[in-house]
Amino acid sequence: MSDKAVVFDNSGTLLERYRAIKNLSTGEIFTNVNSLQLIDNIGDAALVILQFDSSCLTKMDSNIKIYDLIKKYDIEFDVSYSNYYVSKEDVLSILKNDSSIIRDISDAFDVLRGKVKNMHLCNGSAIILDLNSQKVAYTITSAGKLFPKVLFTVNELKKNGVNVYIASGDRSGAIKKLANIIQIDESNAFPTADSKNKCEIVSNLQNQGFKVMMVGDGPNDILAFNKANISVLTLEQKEEVSPKMFDHADHVIHNISEVLNIDF
């Protein structure tokens, strides 16, 4: 067994991400904003991933409250990024008193369809909770397609005996599908991993004797960057990146295939 492992973030790292984000206070839908940066801008906020295929919402009454949707269909959800610990009970408490509805998610579907050609998978939907106002501030619907050199890069790593893993904040169904697309074992793919989970994944691999490279593009990768033997910031998404990311990265790349040139 090789003693080297590469852990990839998903959205913005392996997948070119496309997001349609609805501001619930204004009704505006925009596509050029990083959701994690939004959370950092709000301050006390949390990104909640809804664990279901949101395309089913097109068949439902668009006026159903998001809280009622979750309760009626027993939809799983996870907090994948926040400034401090937020429990599932906290999330449900906020949603119960919030007026956001299915339409606040499905309004973005047409925007995504118009932007994503040759879509590989739908990452699904999420919400951003403003923990001060105790309301849903934004809804997010996302989709993506592989960056052009992903399959080549993963295949080359495997040829060289490097173990490949995914650690992502995205929903379970999307990450399992991605593991199949890039042909790695599903047990090597960790979904809905928050900052702490990603760091633990890197640490666990190191405890198994691996030298670990972590590749990511967002602030939820920083703890894993700090723990990894080599940290790699990828700018292939071509979005604004938090300046603090550069302070925690050993290498900065513009194409995923450049990890093949990094000696570790």
Rosetta blueprint (number, residue, H / E / L):
1 M L
2 S L
3 D L
4 K E
5 A E
6 V E
7 V E
8 F E
9 D L
10 N L
11 S E
12 G L
13 T L
14 L L
15 L E
16 E E
17 R E
18 Y E
19 R E
20 A E
21 I E
22 K E
23 N E
24 L L
25 S L
26 T L
27 G L
28 E L
29 I E
30 F E
31 T L
32 N L
33 V L
34 N L
35 S H
36 L H
37 Q H
38 L H
39 I H
40 D H
41 N H
42 I H
43 G L
44 D L
45 A E
46 A E
47 L E
48 V E
49 I E
50 L E
51 Q L
52 F L
53 D L
54 S H
55 S H
56 C H
57 L H
58 T H
59 K H
60 M L
61 D L
62 S L
63 N L
64 I L
65 K E
66 I H
67 Y H
68 D H
69 L H
70 I H
71 K H
72 K H
73 Y L
74 D L
75 I L
76 E L
77 F E
78 D E
79 V E
80 S E
81 Y E
82 S E
83 N L
84 Y L
85 Y L
86 V L
87 S L
88 K H
89 E H
90 D H
91 V H
92 L H
93 S H
94 I H
95 L H
96 K H
97 N L
98 D L
99 S L
100 S L
101 I E
102 I L
103 R H
104 D H
105 I H
106 S H
107 D L
108 A L
109 F H
110 D H
111 V H
112 L H
113 R H
114 G H
115 K H
116 V L
117 K L
118 N L
119 M L
120 H L
121 L E
122 C E
123 N E
124 G E
125 S E
126 A E
127 I E
128 I E
129 L E
130 D E
131 L L
132 N L
133 S L
134 Q L
135 K E
136 V E
137 A E
138 Y E
139 T E
140 I E
141 T E
142 S E
143 A E
144 G E
145 K E
146 L E
147 F L
148 P L
149 K L
150 V H
151 L H
152 F H
153 T H
154 V H
155 N H
156 E H
157 L H
158 K H
159 K H
160 N L
161 G L
162 V L
163 N E
164 V E
165 Y E
166 I E
167 A E
168 S L
169 G L
170 D L
171 R L
172 S H
173 G H
174 A H
175 I H
176 K H
177 K H
178 L H
179 A H
180 N H
181 I H
182 I L
183 Q L
184 I L
185 D L
186 E H
187 S H
188 N H
189 A E
190 F E
191 P L
192 T L
193 A L
194 D L
195 S H
196 K H
197 N H
198 K H
199 C H
200 E H
201 I H
202 V H
203 S H
204 N H
205 L H
206 Q H
207 N H
208 Q L
209 G L
210 F L
211 K E
212 V E
213 M E
214 M E
215 V E
216 G E
217 D L
218 G L
219 P H
220 N H
221 D H
222 I H
223 L H
224 A H
225 F H
226 N H
227 K H
228 A L
229 N L
230 I E
231 S E
232 V E
233 L E
234 T E
235 L L
236 E L
237 Q L
238 K L
239 E L
240 E L
241 V L
242 S L
243 P H
244 K H
245 M H
246 F H
247 D H
248 H L
249 A L
250 D L
251 H E
252 V E
253 I E
254 H L
255 N L
256 I H
257 S H
258 E H
259 V H
260 L H
261 N H
262 I L
263 D L
264 F L
